Amino acid sequence: MIRWAKPKCAIFKMMKLPDTPKAPHWLQKIQYFTDPIGYLESNRERYGDIFYTPTSDNYKRLLLVSHPEGLKQLSSEESKAFDAPGQETLRFLLGDNSVILLEGDAHQRERKLLMPCFQQKRIGAYGQIICAVTEQVFSQLTPGTTFSACSVVGDITLDINLNLVFGLNEGKSFHKLKQLMSELMNSFTSPLISSVILFPSLRKDLGAWSPWGYLRRLIQQINEFLYTEIRNLRVQYNPERTDILNLLLLAKDGEGQGMSDRQLRDELLTLTLAGYDSTRNAVCWALYWIHLHPEVREKLLQELDTLDEFSEPMTIFKLPYLTAVCNESLRICPVAFINVTREVKEPVELMGYQLEPGTGVCASIYLTHHREDLYPDSRKFKPERFLERQYTPYEFIPFGGGSRRCLGENLALLEMKLILATILSNYQLALANNQSVKSQRRNQWVKLERRGLSTSPSDGLEMVLRGKR
């Protein structure tokens, strides 16, 4: 049985505050944004399992916690000392009604309205779409050429999400929305756009060519498209459609109330952006690790070769080694490094500290996933970890935990597994350069690209398509 390491902070006296990095807040935010691994690891080494960080504009004191006992307390449904007020950084983009931003009863109501869309019996029906879209996009590549895996997988995940969320797979509306969503997500790689997300004080609309002005106008174009789609479907409702938008139009709460156009807009944008970018990054990281380790690829192919062309998507979903590979990839390079922030609502003790109301507390997904007491040799890619033992929801947290655990977890995992299975079963790939995402920077053992609040392999993960398998 694993024994958790004793929190370093537990020896301190009550009322003593956790340590705070000494650098100016603005400099720490830049450090975290440009080198998140280096920032997190150096602070853990210096301060232990819990420390303050200025990475949020909403809290003067934001604690990062990486010990399972602390995470269990944060995620406990019974604890009333913490609340999750939502990620204010995203309000300008997702809107006031996004499930990510709602609190208390409003948040629970919204989750109940959305939950039927992600039940396992429903998402299983999406499997054929996922496999078909993956094959369609990959079939357009020329054998022998080098391509950006991040770009190709991005096309796949965006096409899948436009199909599943809006029922769009071709035509003018499909191409228009795809162009707008691609432009929005690609803008987050720009240092100028990222700066207005990171520093709200820079959000000044100085015209269409200013970062904030450009972003505002792009979001307005997306809003116009979404409201048009919603209103058209309300007028011309088609009961044969199975997309998420159609399901949400029928959703009713306990009082028989449905969603307004504004609510639908906010949730549709939330689902599209979250499903597209996070799944893209998760698949790209998995492709990197699988092809960096030939023995992993061979073992995975042996498992996939036990399937036949009539295998059900949920059969693929349950494959043990494929599941272990996906879990290990999500562990070693989580697409998000921190979880949803909890706010202290009443005085509470956490890991030996007395926290006052108004304090923000956040789980550090990355640091938890790299605890040596849980994952020995944590920087090594070893899928067998997940075959040898089952981790608790406080030790393995790629989708968060508690009342804020990602609603689309099962769908994201289904997409990830089916995309990988379709690619690996039908095509031979290789990394263009086995060191392509390695970095010599101190404390940074993989090189990242920031896309807003998530991370992906740098340089687009260049790969070579050797041919059909």
C-alpha positions as CSV (number, residue, x, y, z in Angstrom):
1,M,0.0,0.0,0.0
2,I,1.3,3.5,-0.9
3,R,2.0,5.9,1.9
4,W,1.6,9.5,1.1
5,A,4.5,11.7,2.0
6,K,3.8,13.8,5.1
7,P,3.1,17.4,3.9
8,K,6.0,19.6,4.7
9,C,3.6,22.3,5.9
10,A,2.1,20.1,8.6
11,I,4.9,20.9,11.0
12,F,4.1,24.6,11.0
13,K,2.1,26.2,13.7
14,M,-1.6,27.0,13.3
15,M,-2.3,30.5,11.9
16,K,1.1,30.6,10.1
17,L,0.5,31.4,6.5
18,P,1.8,29.2,3.7
19,D,4.9,30.5,2.0
20,T,4.8,32.9,-0.9
21,P,7.3,33.2,-3.7
22,K,9.3,36.5,-3.3
23,A,9.3,37.7,-6.9
24,P,6.9,40.6,-7.8
25,H,3.4,39.3,-8.8
26,W,3.6,40.5,-12.4
27,L,6.9,38.7,-12.9
28,Q,5.6,35.5,-11.4
29,K,2.6,35.6,-13.7
30,I,4.9,35.9,-16.7
31,Q,7.1,33.1,-15.4
32,Y,4.1,30.8,-14.9
33,F,2.7,31.6,-18.4
34,T,6.0,31.2,-20.2
35,D,7.4,28.3,-18.3
36,P,4.7,26.6,-16.2
37,I,6.6,23.5,-15.5
38,G,9.7,25.4,-14.3
39,Y,7.6,27.7,-12.2
40,L,5.6,24.9,-10.5
41,E,8.5,22.6,-9.9
42,S,10.8,25.2,-8.5
43,N,8.2,26.4,-6.1
44,R,7.3,22.9,-4.9
45,E,10.9,22.2,-4.3
46,R,11.2,25.4,-2.3
47,Y,7.8,25.5,-0.5
48,G,6.4,22.0,-0.5
49,D,2.8,20.8,-1.0
50,I,1.0,24.1,-0.5
51,F,2.1,27.7,-1.4
52,Y,0.7,31.0,-2.5
53,T,0.8,32.1,-6.2
54,P,-0.4,35.3,-7.9
55,T,-1.5,33.6,-11.1
56,S,-5.1,34.8,-10.6
57,D,-6.4,38.3,-10.7
58,N,-9.5,37.4,-8.6
59,Y,-7.6,36.6,-5.4
60,K,-4.9,38.4,-3.4
61,R,-4.2,35.0,-2.0
62,L,-4.4,31.9,-4.2
63,L,-3.1,28.7,-2.8
64,L,-1.8,25.8,-5.0
65,V,-2.3,22.4,-3.3
66,S,-0.8,19.1,-4.6
67,H,-1.2,16.7,-1.7
68,P,-4.0,14.1,-2.0
69,E,-5.3,14.7,1.5
70,G,-5.7,18.4,0.7
71,L,-7.4,17.6,-2.6
72,K,-9.8,15.2,-0.9
73,Q,-10.9,18.0,1.5
74,L,-11.3,20.4,-1.4
75,S,-13.4,18.0,-3.5
76,S,-15.5,16.7,-0.6
77,E,-19.2,17.1,-1.3
78,E,-19.8,17.3,2.4
79,S,-17.5,20.3,3.0
80,K,-19.3,23.6,3.0
81,A,-16.2,25.6,3.7
82,F,-15.3,25.8,0.0
83,D,-17.2,27.0,-3.0
84,A,-16.2,27.1,-6.7
85,P,-17.2,30.5,-8.0
86,G,-16.1,29.9,-11.5
87,Q,-13.1,31.0,-13.6
88,E,-13.6,34.7,-14.1
89,T,-10.8,34.8,-16.6
90,L,-13.1,33.1,-19.1
91,R,-16.3,35.2,-18.5
92,F,-15.6,37.6,-21.4
93,L,-15.4,34.6,-23.7
94,L,-17.9,32.1,-22.4
95,G,-20.6,34.4,-21.0
96,D,-22.4,34.6,-17.6
97,N,-24.4,31.4,-18.1
98,S,-21.6,29.0,-18.8
99,V,-21.7,26.0,-16.4
100,I,-18.0,26.7,-15.8
101,L,-18.8,30.1,-14.3
102,L,-22.0,29.5,-12.4
103,E,-22.1,29.0,-8.6
104,G,-24.2,27.1,-6.1
105,D,-27.8,26.1,-7.1
106,A,-27.5,27.7,-10.5
107,H,-24.4,25.6,-11.2
108,Q,-26.2,22.4,-10.1
109,R,-29.2,23.2,-12.2
110,E,-27.1,23.7,-15.3
111,R,-25.2,20.5,-14.8
112,K,-28.4,18.6,-14.5
113,L,-29.6,20.1,-17.8
114,L,-26.3,19.2,-19.6
115,M,-25.7,15.8,-18.0
116,P,-28.0,13.7,-20.3
117,C,-25.9,14.7,-23.3
118,F,-22.9,12.9,-21.8
119,Q,-24.3,9.7,-20.5
120,Q,-22.4,6.6,-21.6
121,K,-25.3,5.1,-23.5
122,R,-25.6,8.3,-25.5
123,I,-22.0,9.0,-26.3
124,G,-21.6,5.4,-27.6
125,A,-23.7,6.4,-30.5
126,Y,-21.1,9.1,-31.4
127,G,-18.4,6.5,-32.0
128,Q,-19.0,6.0,-35.7
129,I,-18.8,9.7,-36.3
130,I,-15.5,10.0,-34.5
131,C,-13.9,7.2,-36.5
132,A,-15.3,8.4,-39.8
133,V,-14.1,12.0,-39.3
134,T,-10.6,10.7,-38.3
135,E,-10.3,8.5,-41.4
136,Q,-11.6,11.3,-43.7
137,V,-9.0,13.8,-42.5
138,F,-6.1,11.4,-42.5
139,S,-6.9,10.0,-45.9
140,Q,-6.1,13.4,-47.4
141,L,-2.5,13.3,-46.3
142,T,0.2,12.2,-48.8
143,P,2.4,9.3,-47.7
144,G,6.1,10.3,-47.2
145,T,5.3,13.9,-46.2
146,T,5.9,15.6,-43.0
147,F,2.9,17.2,-41.3
148,S,1.9,19.0,-38.1
149,A,0.1,16.5,-36.0
150,C,-1.4,19.3,-33.9
151,S,-2.9,20.9,-37.0
152,V,-4.3,17.7,-38.4
153,V,-5.7,16.5,-35.1
154,G,-7.1,19.9,-34.5
155,D,-9.0,19.5,-37.8
156,I,-10.3,16.2,-36.6
157,T,-11.4,17.3,-33.1
158,L,-13.0,20.5,-34.4
159,D,-14.9,18.6,-37.2
160,I,-16.1,16.1,-34.6
161,N,-17.3,18.7,-32.2
162,L,-19.1,20.7,-34.8
163,N,-20.9,17.5,-35.8
164,L,-21.7,16.4,-32.3
165,V,-22.7,19.8,-30.9
166,F,-24.4,21.4,-33.9
167,G,-25.1,18.5,-36.3
168,L,-22.9,20.2,-38.9
169,N,-20.6,18.2,-41.2
170,E,-20.7,20.1,-44.5
171,G,-22.1,23.2,-46.2
172,K,-21.7,26.9,-45.7
173,S,-22.6,27.0,-42.0
174,F,-20.1,24.2,-41.2
175,H,-17.2,26.0,-43.0
176,K,-18.1,29.4,-41.5
177,L,-18.2,28.1,-37.9
178,K,-15.1,26.1,-38.4
179,Q,-13.2,29.1,-39.7
180,L,-14.4,31.3,-36.8
181,M,-13.5,28.7,-34.1
182,S,-10.1,28.0,-35.6
183,E,-9.3,31.7,-35.8
184,L,-10.4,32.1,-32.1
185,M,-8.3,29.2,-30.8
186,N,-5.3,30.1,-32.9
187,S,-5.4,33.7,-31.6
188,F,-4.6,32.3,-28.1
189,T,-1.1,31.4,-29.3
190,S,-0.3,35.1,-29.9
191,P,1.6,36.7,-27.1
192,L,-0.4,39.9,-27.6
193,I,-3.8,38.1,-27.3
194,S,-2.5,36.0,-24.4
195,S,-1.4,39.2,-22.6
196,V,-5.0,40.6,-22.5
197,I,-6.2,37.3,-21.1
198,L,-3.5,37.2,-18.5
199,F,-3.7,40.9,-17.6
200,P,-7.3,42.3,-17.6
201,S,-6.0,45.8,-17.2
202,L,-4.8,45.6,-20.8
203,R,-8.3,45.0,-22.2
204,K,-8.6,48.2,-24.1
205,D,-10.5,48.3,-27.4
206,L,-8.4,50.6,-29.5
207,G,-9.9,49.4,-32.8
208,A,-10.0,46.2,-34.8
209,W,-6.2,45.9,-35.0
210,S,-5.7,46.1,-31.2
211,P,-5.5,42.7,-29.4
212,W,-8.6,43.3,-27.3
213,G,-10.5,45.0,-30.2
214,Y,-9.7,42.1,-32.5
215,L,-10.8,39.5,-29.9
216,R,-14.1,41.4,-29.2
217,R,-15.0,41.6,-32.8
218,L,-14.2,37.9,-33.4
219,I,-16.4,36.9,-30.5
220,Q,-19.2,39.1,-31.8
221,Q,-19.1,37.3,-35.2
222,I,-19.3,33.9,-33.3
223,N,-22.2,35.2,-31.3
224,E,-24.1,36.3,-34.4
225,F,-23.6,32.8,-35.9
226,L,-24.7,30.9,-32.8
227,Y,-27.8,33.0,-32.2
228,T,-28.8,32.5,-35.8
229,E,-28.4,28.7,-35.5
230,I,-30.4,28.6,-32.3
231,R,-33.3,30.7,-33.6
232,N,-33.4,28.8,-36.9
233,L,-33.6,25.4,-35.0
234,R,-36.3,26.7,-32.7
235,V,-38.4,27.6,-35.7
236,Q,-37.6,24.5,-37.8
237,Y,-37.2,21.9,-35.0
238,N,-36.2,18.4,-36.3
239,P,-36.9,15.6,-33.9
240,E,-34.7,13.3,-35.9
241,R,-31.5,15.2,-35.1
242,T,-29.3,13.8,-32.3
243,D,-26.8,16.6,-31.9
244,I,-26.3,18.2,-28.5
245,L,-27.9,21.5,-29.5
246,N,-31.1,19.6,-30.4
247,L,-31.0,17.8,-27.0
248,L,-30.5,21.1,-25.1
249,L,-33.5,22.7,-26.8
250,L,-35.6,20.0,-25.2
251,A,-33.9,20.1,-21.8
252,K,-36.1,21.2,-18.8
253,D,-35.2,21.8,-15.2
254,G,-37.3,20.6,-12.2
255,E,-39.7,23.5,-12.7
256,G,-40.2,22.8,-16.3
257,Q,-38.1,25.7,-17.5
258,G,-35.8,25.3,-20.6
259,M,-32.7,27.2,-21.6
260,S,-32.9,30.7,-23.0
261,D,-31.1,31.7,-26.2
262,R,-28.4,33.3,-24.1
263,Q,-27.9,30.2,-22.0
264,L,-27.7,28.0,-25.1
265,R,-25.1,30.3,-26.7
266,D,-22.9,30.3,-23.6
267,E,-23.1,26.5,-23.2
268,L,-22.6,25.8,-26.9
269,L,-19.5,27.9,-27.0
270,T,-18.2,26.3,-23.8
271,L,-18.7,22.7,-25.1
272,T,-17.2,23.5,-28.5
273,L,-14.1,25.2,-27.2
274,A,-13.5,22.7,-24.4
275,G,-14.1,19.7,-26.5
276,Y,-12.0,20.9,-29.4
277,D,-8.8,22.2,-27.9
278,S,-8.4,20.0,-24.8
279,T,-9.0,16.8,-26.8
280,R,-6.7,17.9,-29.5
281,N,-3.9,18.5,-27.1
282,A,-4.5,15.2,-25.3
283,V,-4.3,13.2,-28.5
284,C,-1.2,15.0,-29.7
285,W,0.6,14.3,-26.4
286,A,-0.4,10.6,-26.7
287,L,0.9,10.4,-30.3
288,Y,4.2,11.9,-29.1
289,W,4.7,9.5,-26.2
290,I,3.5,6.4,-28.2
291,H,6.0,7.1,-31.1
292,L,8.8,8.1,-28.8
293,H,8.6,4.6,-27.2
294,P,8.5,1.9,-29.9
295,E,7.8,-0.8,-27.3
296,V,4.6,1.0,-26.2
297,R,3.5,1.4,-29.8
298,E,4.0,-2.3,-30.6
299,K,2.2,-3.4,-27.5
300,L,-0.7,-1.1,-28.3
301,L,-0.9,-2.4,-31.9
302,Q,-1.0,-6.0,-30.6
303,E,-4.1,-5.1,-28.6
304,L,-5.7,-3.2,-31.4
305,D,-5.1,-6.1,-33.8
306,T,-7.4,-8.3,-31.6
307,L,-10.3,-6.2,-32.9
308,D,-12.2,-6.6,-36.1
309,E,-14.0,-4.2,-38.4
310,F,-17.3,-4.9,-36.6
311,S,-16.0,-4.0,-33.1
312,E,-18.3,-1.6,-31.2
313,P,-16.8,1.8,-30.2
314,M,-17.4,1.0,-26.5
315,T,-15.4,-2.2,-27.0
316,I,-12.4,0.0,-28.1
317,F,-13.2,2.4,-25.2
318,K,-12.7,-0.4,-22.7
319,L,-9.4,-1.8,-24.0
320,P,-7.1,-2.0,-21.0
321,Y,-3.7,-1.1,-22.5
322,L,-5.2,1.7,-24.7
323,T,-6.8,3.0,-21.5
324,A,-3.5,2.8,-19.6
325,V,-1.7,4.7,-22.4
326,C,-4.2,7.4,-22.5
327,N,-4.2,7.8,-18.7
328,E,-0.4,7.9,-18.5
329,S,-0.3,10.6,-21.2
330,L,-2.9,12.6,-19.3
331,R,-0.9,12.2,-16.2
332,I,2.5,13.1,-17.5
333,C,1.4,16.0,-19.6
334,P,-2.1,17.2,-18.4
335,V,-3.7,19.6,-20.8
336,A,-4.4,21.9,-17.9
337,F,-1.9,22.4,-15.1
338,I,-4.3,23.6,-12.4
339,N,-7.9,22.8,-11.5
340,V,-10.9,25.1,-10.9
341,T,-10.4,27.5,-8.0
342,R,-12.3,27.0,-4.7
343,E,-13.0,30.0,-2.5
344,V,-13.0,29.7,1.3
345,K,-16.5,30.7,2.6
346,E,-15.9,30.2,6.3
347,P,-12.7,29.8,8.4
348,V,-11.3,26.3,7.8
349,E,-8.2,24.4,8.5
350,L,-6.4,22.9,5.5
351,M,-3.2,20.9,5.9
352,G,-2.3,22.6,9.1
353,Y,-3.1,26.1,8.1
354,Q,-6.1,28.2,9.1
355,L,-7.6,29.8,6.0
356,E,-9.7,32.9,6.1
357,P,-12.8,33.6,4.0
358,G,-12.0,35.0,0.6
359,T,-8.9,32.9,0.1
360,G,-8.7,31.1,-3.2
361,V,-7.5,27.4,-3.2
362,C,-6.6,25.5,-6.3
363,A,-5.5,21.9,-7.0
364,S,-2.2,21.7,-9.0
365,I,-2.9,18.9,-11.4
366,Y,0.6,18.8,-12.7
367,L,2.3,18.7,-9.4
368,T,0.0,16.0,-8.1
369,H,0.6,13.9,-11.2
370,H,4.4,14.2,-10.6
371,R,4.5,13.2,-6.9
372,E,7.3,10.7,-6.6
373,D,5.5,9.0,-3.7
374,L,2.6,8.2,-6.1
375,Y,4.4,7.9,-9.4
376,P,8.0,6.9,-9.0
377,D,10.2,8.2,-11.9
378,S,7.3,10.5,-12.7
379,R,8.9,11.9,-15.8
380,K,9.1,8.5,-17.4
381,F,6.2,7.4,-19.6
382,K,5.0,4.1,-18.1
383,P,1.5,3.0,-19.0
384,E,1.9,0.0,-16.7
385,R,1.3,2.2,-13.7
386,F,-2.4,2.1,-14.5
387,L,-2.5,-1.6,-15.0
388,E,-0.8,-2.3,-11.7
389,R,-3.0,-0.2,-9.5
390,Q,-6.0,2.0,-9.4
391,Y,-5.5,5.6,-8.4
392,T,-8.0,7.5,-6.3
393,P,-9.8,10.6,-7.6
394,Y,-7.4,12.7,-5.4
395,E,-4.2,11.1,-6.9
396,F,-5.2,11.2,-10.7
397,I,-7.2,14.3,-11.6
398,P,-6.9,15.1,-15.3
399,F,-10.6,16.1,-15.4
400,G,-10.7,17.9,-12.0
401,G,-12.8,16.7,-9.1
402,G,-15.8,17.2,-6.9
403,S,-18.8,19.2,-8.1
404,R,-16.7,20.8,-10.8
405,R,-15.4,17.6,-12.4
406,C,-15.6,17.9,-16.2
407,L,-19.0,16.9,-17.5
408,G,-17.5,15.8,-20.8
409,E,-15.0,13.4,-19.4
410,N,-16.4,10.3,-20.9
411,L,-16.9,11.9,-24.3
412,A,-13.3,13.3,-24.2
413,L,-11.9,9.9,-23.4
414,L,-14.0,8.2,-26.1
415,E,-12.8,10.7,-28.7
416,M,-9.2,10.3,-27.5
417,K,-9.2,6.5,-27.7
418,L,-11.1,6.2,-31.0
419,I,-9.0,8.8,-32.7
420,L,-5.8,7.1,-31.6
421,A,-7.1,3.6,-32.4
422,T,-8.2,4.7,-35.9
423,I,-4.9,6.4,-36.7
424,L,-2.6,3.6,-35.3
425,S,-4.6,0.8,-36.9
426,N,-4.5,2.2,-40.3
427,Y,-1.4,4.4,-40.7
428,Q,2.3,4.2,-40.0
429,L,3.7,7.3,-38.4
430,A,7.0,8.5,-37.0
431,L,8.2,11.5,-35.2
432,A,10.0,13.8,-37.6
433,N,12.6,14.3,-34.9
434,N,12.6,12.2,-31.7
435,Q,13.9,15.3,-29.8
436,S,11.4,17.7,-31.4
437,V,9.7,18.6,-28.1
438,K,12.6,18.2,-25.8
439,S,14.1,21.4,-24.3
440,Q,17.4,22.1,-22.6
441,R,15.8,24.8,-20.4
442,R,16.4,24.3,-16.7
443,N,13.5,22.5,-15.0
444,Q,11.6,22.1,-18.3
445,W,11.9,18.6,-19.7
446,V,9.3,19.0,-22.4
447,K,8.7,22.1,-24.5
448,L,5.2,23.4,-24.4
449,E,3.0,25.7,-26.5
450,R,0.4,27.7,-24.6
451,R,-3.0,27.9,-26.1
452,G,-4.9,30.1,-23.7
453,L,-5.3,28.0,-20.6
454,S,-4.1,24.7,-22.0
455,T,-0.9,23.3,-23.3
456,S,0.2,21.3,-26.4
457,P,3.6,20.0,-27.8
458,S,5.6,22.8,-29.3
459,D,6.3,23.3,-33.0
460,G,3.0,21.6,-33.9
461,L,4.5,18.1,-33.3
462,E,6.0,17.4,-36.7
463,M,5.4,13.8,-37.8
464,V,6.0,11.8,-41.0
465,L,3.3,9.7,-42.6
466,R,5.2,6.6,-43.8
467,G,2.1,5.0,-45.4
468,K,-0.9,2.8,-44.8
469,R,-0.5,0.0,-42.4
